[in-house]
Amino acid sequence: MRKFLSSFGAMTFLLSGINAYAVDLPAGAKKVTMEEFKAFADGKHVKVEIFDLEKPVTADLVWSWKKGTITGKANVDGKMMDVKTKLTFKDGKACSNGKGEKPSCHSIYIDGNKFYEVRDDMKVHAVSTIG
């Protein structure tokens, strides 16, 4: 379990078979290109809620394309931890990975001031609110 908590990249993008709760992608959400996503979220503080992990995870993060990082603080099942993961793009998806980990990638959908990270099976991995 300690290794599981050692890297936010692994935690953030680990797909667990256990779903404590879930959220549906809103009907009005628009799939966006990575250029549209950059314009929407680059350098802004976001409140994140992750839905497909075995523990409750919320975070205050900043996605920076200039630095190629996602940084901030995360609350993992009541424990605070620093976040710093690598940010990349592949095949029209946003990807993140911690040091020594394989990137995990999600399509991005935007609805209002929120963006949704969506897995290939169309399940919502995370919802981030700007502001």
Secondary structure, 3 states (H helix, E strand, C coil): CHHHHHCHHHHHHCCCCCCCCCCCCCCCCEECCHHHHHHHHCCCEEEEEECCCCCCEEEEEEEECCCCEEEEEEEECCEEEEEEEEEEEECCEEEEECCCCCCEEEEEEEECCEEEEECCCCCEEEEEEEC
